């Protein structure tokens, strides 16, 4: 089933918010253990003076709050059992997040690995509450009616843990907590939920029937609101969507680095120091640089070739790229020819084309070799490509090759977003060049346009069409 555009937008907002909250959780976790290590050194020097230590910090993005981490060391505390507790609160326009850790110093630092998942889960749980109400509230988060609010308070007052676990404010907080803990422990979400509620049963907080009801509520919430929990399922439209988001960010990162290098190379060119760019390939006139080695999300080496000459197209540059995967050594060669008389005014336009060709080649990277992703179109046979290249009337069929359609469309979608134009307008402008070169006809352009637009509607529902 293909999700509607509104559904996908809602999911993207949730995914991006979840990503930001996960980053905050990781920062808080890191600062907690840095503080534990620092405070332990102080405790060793003067155990009485530093039996209790407090760390405070203020965060302003994407949530505004003050965190207080309180570490209490007790030589008489039970061994191998550290307690992690705390709360989220708001007072006088200030949002607080308090974490309290009590432990036996004789167990340090070995006990840190034991409490790490609990600390991460605690922070993720409380951050969820931060976005439910108060100064950090997010618009679409649940609101309790007066009756529900009173029932929530009553559940806390009478230690009705079951009602607390299934309260609509606590369900998302607990599900996010369980997910964070599961990832840290490297176990399944379901196993962590079972483990947590089994402990609650051992403490007589809930019974077996209540446990099963809680699991049903938590799993239903996770299934509906956290599709990221099911990313392992192949062919899931959200999996594709998240990969596209990740690759878009990756392309922006590389493109900006390349543009910075082009600006630097211009300065070298002006003072006659082109050799600093890289060795000269005398057969092509390009200076070639091994630009960078990347490992994630795509593993490849990027080579960048550049030359400057007055004999360039009227737009001031020519750009091309090729990719290959030879002996499990994937690489991309990006080449740019620039008219130095039109620098730097062409840079803004050039950046859009760099994004386009990089996204195009990255798509090819996912079709074959060590970066191959299941479900991606496999490269067309070389003999078919050769036949198209030789033909004088069927050049347009190159744009319809099964592996070129997604590469062409996703590359141009990246440029369309950068230039803030409808994607079909980018398609049209691109194909018009080949009409001007007498390589395709207007009729053939219409055939290609229809195929590409159909692909957009099916696979890229968030892309803007005229």
C-alpha positions in Angstrom: 0.0 0.0 0.0 1.4 3.4 -1.0 1.1 6.0 1.8 -0.6 9.3 1.1 1.5 12.5 1.0 0.0 13.8 4.2 0.9 10.5 6.0 4.4 10.6 4.7 4.9 14.3 5.8 3.6 13.4 9.3 6.1 10.5 9.4 9.0 12.6 8.2 8.2 15.2 10.9 8.1 12.5 13.6 11.3 10.9 12.2 13.2 14.2 12.2 12.0 15.0 15.7 12.9 11.6 16.9 16.4 12.0 15.4 16.9 15.3 17.2 15.7 13.8 20.5 18.0 10.8 20.0 20.9 13.2 19.5 20.1 15.1 22.7 19.7 11.7 24.5 23.2 10.7 23.3 24.7 14.1 24.4 23.1 13.8 27.9 24.3 10.2 28.2 27.9 11.2 27.2 27.9 14.2 29.7 26.6 11.9 32.4 29.4 9.5 32.1 32.0 12.2 31.7 30.7 13.7 35.0 30.7 10.2 36.7 34.4 9.8 35.8 35.3 13.4 36.9 33.4 13.1 40.1 34.9 9.7 40.9 38.4 11.3 40.8 37.3 14.0 43.3 35.7 11.4 45.5 38.9 9.4 45.7 40.7 12.5 46.9 38.1 13.4 49.6 35.3 10.9 50.0 33.4 12.9 52.7 33.5 16.2 50.9 32.5 14.7 47.5 30.0 12.1 48.6 27.4 14.0 46.7 28.2 16.0 43.6 26.0 17.9 41.1 26.5 18.8 37.5 24.3 21.4 35.8 24.0 22.5 32.2 21.6 24.4 30.0 20.3 23.4 26.6 18.6 25.7 24.1 18.1 23.6 20.9 15.8 22.0 19.9 14.4 21.9 23.4 15.1 24.5 26.2 15.8 23.0 29.6 18.3 22.8 32.5 19.7 19.4 33.3 20.9 18.6 36.8 22.8 15.3 37.3 23.2 14.3 41.0 25.6 11.6 41.9 25.4 10.1 45.4 28.1 7.6 46.5 27.4 5.4 49.4 30.0 2.9 50.6 27.2 0.9 52.4 25.0 0.7 49.3 24.3 -2.7 47.8 27.0 -3.9 45.5 26.4 -4.3 41.7 23.1 -2.4 42.0 23.1 1.3 41.1 19.8 3.2 41.1 18.8 5.6 38.4 15.8 7.9 39.1 14.7 11.5 38.5 12.0 13.6 37.1 11.0 16.4 34.7 9.5 19.6 36.0 8.8 23.2 35.2 9.1 26.2 37.6 9.0 29.9 36.8 9.4 29.6 33.1 12.3 27.2 33.4 12.2 23.6 32.4 14.2 21.1 34.5 15.4 17.6 34.0 16.9 16.0 37.1 18.8 12.7 37.1 19.8 11.0 40.4 22.3 8.2 40.4 23.1 6.3 43.7 25.9 3.8 43.7 28.6 2.1 45.7 31.9 3.6 44.7 33.6 0.2 45.1 31.7 -0.9 42.0 33.1 2.0 39.9 33.8 2.2 37.0 32.7 -1.4 36.2 29.1 -0.7 37.0 28.9 2.0 34.3 28.2 -0.4 31.5 25.3 -1.9 33.6 23.6 1.4 34.1 24.2 2.9 30.7 21.0 1.5 29.1 18.9 2.7 32.1 20.4 6.2 31.9 19.7 6.4 28.2 16.2 5.2 28.6 15.5 7.6 31.5 16.6 10.6 29.4 14.5 9.5 26.4 11.5 9.0 28.6 11.7 12.4 30.2 12.5 14.2 26.9 9.2 12.8 25.6 7.4 14.4 28.5 9.2 17.7 27.7 7.5 17.9 24.3 4.1 16.9 25.7 3.5 20.1 27.8 5.0 23.3 29.0 7.4 25.6 27.1 8.7 22.7 24.9 5.3 21.3 23.9 5.0 20.1 20.3 1.7 20.8 18.6 0.6 17.3 17.8 1.4 15.7 21.2 -1.5 14.3 23.4 -3.4 16.5 25.8 -5.2 15.2 28.8 -8.8 16.2 29.5 -9.6 17.3 33.0 -11.0 13.8 33.8 -8.0 12.1 32.3 -5.7 14.4 34.3 -7.4 13.6 37.5 -7.3 9.9 36.7 -3.6 10.2 36.1 -3.1 11.9 39.5 -5.2 9.3 41.2 -3.2 6.5 39.6 0.0 8.0 41.0 -1.5 8.6 44.4 -2.8 5.0 44.9 0.2 3.4 43.2 -2.0 2.1 40.4 1.0 1.2 38.2 -1.2 -0.5 35.5 -3.2 2.7 34.9 0.0 4.7 34.9 1.6 2.4 32.3 -1.3 2.8 29.9 -1.9 6.5 30.4 -1.8 8.3 27.1 1.0 10.5 28.3 3.1 7.6 29.6 2.6 5.2 26.6 4.8 7.2 24.2 7.3 8.0 26.9 7.7 4.3 27.9 7.7 3.1 24.3 10.5 5.6 23.4 12.3 4.5 26.6 12.1 0.8 25.8 13.3 1.5 22.3 16.3 3.5 23.5 17.3 0.8 26.0 16.8 -2.0 23.5 19.2 -0.2 21.0 21.8 0.3 23.7 21.6 -3.4 24.8 21.4 -4.5 21.2 18.3 -6.6 21.8 14.8 -6.4 20.3 12.2 -3.9 21.3 9.8 -6.7 22.2 12.4 -8.4 24.4 13.1 -5.2 26.3 9.4 -4.6 26.9 9.0 -8.1 28.2 12.0 -7.8 30.5 10.9 -4.4 31.9 7.4 -5.6 32.7 8.6 -8.9 34.1 10.6 -6.9 36.7 7.4 -4.9 37.5 5.6 -8.2 38.1 8.4 -9.5 40.4 7.9 -6.3 42.4 4.1 -7.0 42.5 3.4 -3.7 40.7 1.3 -5.5 38.1 0.0 -9.0 37.5 0.3 -11.2 34.4 -3.0 -10.1 32.8 -2.1 -6.5 33.3 1.3 -7.1 31.8 -0.2 -8.6 28.6 -2.6 -5.6 28.3 0.2 -3.2 28.7 2.2 -5.0 26.0 -0.7 -4.8 23.7 -1.1 -1.1 24.2 2.7 -0.4 23.8 3.0 -2.6 20.7 -0.1 -1.0 19.1 1.4 2.5 19.7 4.8 1.4 18.4 3.2 -0.1 15.3 1.2 3.0 14.6 3.5 5.8 15.6 7.0 4.4 15.3 7.3 2.8 11.9 11.1 3.3 12.4 10.9 0.2 14.7 10.0 -1.9 11.7 12.7 -0.7 9.3 14.0 -4.2 8.8 11.0 -5.0 6.6 12.2 -4.9 3.0 10.2 -2.9 0.5 8.7 -0.7 3.2 8.0 2.7 1.7 9.3 4.4 4.8 12.6 2.6 4.5 13.1 4.1 1.1 12.0 7.5 2.3 14.4 7.5 5.2 17.2 6.5 2.9 16.4 9.3 0.6 16.5 11.8 3.5 19.9 10.4 4.5 21.3 10.5 1.0 20.1 14.1 0.5 22.0 15.2 3.6 25.0 13.3 2.4 24.9 14.9 -1.0 24.7 18.4 0.6 27.7 17.6 2.7 29.9 16.5 -0.2 28.6 19.3 -2.5 29.5 22.0 -0.1 33.0 20.5 0.4 33.5 20.4 -3.3 32.4 24.0 -3.7 34.8 25.1 -1.0 37.6 23.3 -2.8 36.6 25.0 -6.1 36.8 28.4 -4.4 40.2 27.6 -3.0 41.4 26.3 -6.4 40.4 29.6 -8.0 42.7 31.4 -5.7 45.5 29.1 -6.6 44.7 29.5 -10.4 44.8 33.3 -10.1 48.3 33.3 -8.7 49.5 30.6 -11.1 49.7 27.8 -8.5 47.3 25.2 -10.2 49.7 22.4 -9.3 48.4 22.7 -5.7 45.0 21.4 -7.0 46.4 18.0 -8.0 48.5 16.3 -10.7 47.8 17.2 -14.3 46.3 14.6 -16.7 48.0 15.8 -20.0 45.6 13.8 -22.1 42.5 15.6 -20.8 43.8 18.8 -19.4 42.2 18.1 -16.0 43.9 18.3 -12.7 42.7 15.3 -10.6 42.5 15.1 -6.9 41.6 12.1 -4.7 39.0 14.1 -2.9 37.8 11.9 0.0 37.0 8.4 1.1 33.5 7.8 2.5 32.2 4.9 4.5 28.6 5.7 5.4 25.9 5.7 4.2 27.6 4.8 0.9 31.1 3.3 0.8 33.2 4.9 -2.0 36.1 7.0 -3.0 35.5 10.4 -4.7 37.9 11.7 -7.3 37.5 15.3 -8.4 38.8 16.7 -11.7 38.8 20.3 -12.7 40.1 22.5 -15.5 39.6 26.1 -16.5 39.3 27.3 -20.1 37.5 30.1 -22.0 36.0 27.5 -24.4 33.0 26.5 -22.3 29.3 26.5 -22.8 27.4 29.8 -22.4 26.4 28.9 -18.8 30.0 29.0 -17.8 30.7 25.4 -16.9 30.5 21.8 -18.0 29.9 19.0 -15.5 30.0 15.3 -15.8 30.4 12.2 -13.5 31.0 8.5 -13.8 30.9 5.8 -11.2 32.3 2.3 -11.0 32.7 -0.7 -8.7 35.9 -2.4 -9.7 37.0 -5.3 -7.5 34.8 -4.1 -4.6 36.5 -0.7 -4.8 33.6 1.7 -5.7 34.5 5.2 -6.8 33.0 8.3 -8.4 34.9 10.6 -10.7 33.3 14.1 -10.8 34.7 16.4 -13.5 34.1 20.2 -13.8 35.3 22.5 -16.6 35.0 26.2 -15.7 35.2 29.5 -17.6 37.4 31.6 -15.2 35.9 34.7 -16.6 32.5 33.7 -15.2 33.7 32.8 -11.8 32.4 33.2 -9.1 29.0 34.3 -10.4 28.3 30.7 -11.8 28.9 29.1 -8.4 25.3 29.2 -7.3 24.0 27.4 -10.4 27.0 25.0 -10.4 26.2 23.9 -6.9 22.7 22.7 -8.0 24.3 20.6 -10.9 26.9 19.1 -8.5 24.1 18.0 -6.2 22.3 16.5 -9.3 25.2 14.4 -10.7 26.3 13.2 -7.3 22.8 12.0 -6.3 22.6 10.4 -9.8 25.9 8.5 -9.3 25.1 7.5 -5.7 21.9 5.9 -6.9 24.0 3.8 -9.3 26.2 2.9 -6.3 23.2 1.3 -4.6 22.4 -0.8 -7.7 25.4 -3.0 -7.7 28.5 -4.1 -5.8 29.2 -3.7 -2.0 26.7 -0.9 -1.7 23.8 -2.7 -3.4 20.5 -2.3 -1.7 17.8 -4.9 -2.1 15.0 -3.8 -4.4 17.2 -1.3 -6.4 17.1 -1.6 -10.2 20.1 -3.6 -11.5 22.3 -2.1 -14.3 21.0 -2.8 -17.8 23.1 -5.1 -20.0 26.0 -3.3 -21.8 25.0 -4.7 -25.1 21.7 -2.8 -24.8 23.5 0.4 -23.9 25.9 -0.1 -26.8 22.9 -0.6 -29.2 21.3 2.6 -28.0 24.6 4.6 -28.3 25.0 3.4 -31.9 21.4 4.3 -32.9 20.7 7.6 -34.6 16.9 7.5 -33.8 16.6 5.8 -30.5 19.0 7.9 -28.2 16.0 8.7 -26.0 15.8 5.1 -24.9 18.9 5.7 -22.8 16.7 7.8 -20.5 14.3 4.8 -20.1 16.9 2.2 -19.1 15.7 0.5 -15.9 18.7 1.7 -13.9 18.8 5.2 -15.4 15.2 6.1 -14.6 15.7 6.3 -10.8 19.2 7.8 -11.1 18.0 10.5 -13.5 14.9 11.3 -11.5 16.5 11.4 -8.1 19.4 13.5 -9.3 17.1 16.0 -10.8 14.8 16.0 -7.8 17.8 17.0 -5.7 18.5 19.9 -8.1 14.8 20.8 -8.2 14.7 21.2 -4.4 17.8 23.3 -4.5 16.5 25.6 -7.2 13.0 25.5 -5.7 11.4 24.5 -9.0 8.8 21.8 -9.9 10.7 18.6 -10.8 8.9 18.3 -14.2 10.2 21.7 -15.1 13.8 20.5 -14.4 13.0 17.4 -16.5 11.8 19.6 -19.4 14.8 21.9 -19.3 17.2 19.0 -19.3 15.6 17.2 -22.2 15.3 20.4 -24.2 19.1 20.4 -24.5 19.0 17.1 -26.3 16.4 18.4 -28.6 18.6 21.4 -29.5 21.4 18.9 -30.2 19.1 16.9 -32.5 19.5 13.8 -30.4 15.9 13.4 -29.5 12.5 14.7 -30.9 9.7 16.5 -29.1 7.6 13.3 -29.3 10.4 11.3 -27.7 10.8 14.0 -25.0 7.0 13.5 -24.2 7.5 9.7 -23.8 10.5 10.2 -21.4 8.6 12.9 -19.5 5.6 10.6 -18.9 7.8 7.7 -17.6 9.8 10.0 -15.3 6.7 11.7 -13.9 5.0 8.3 -13.3 8.1 7.3 -11.4 7.9 10.4 -9.3 4.2 9.9 -8.4 4.9 6.3 -7.4 8.2 6.6 -5.6 8.7 10.2 -4.6 5.3 11.4 -3.4 6.8 14.5 -1.7 8.4 15.8 -4.9 6.7 19.0 -6.3 5.1 18.8 -9.7 3.7 21.7 -11.7 
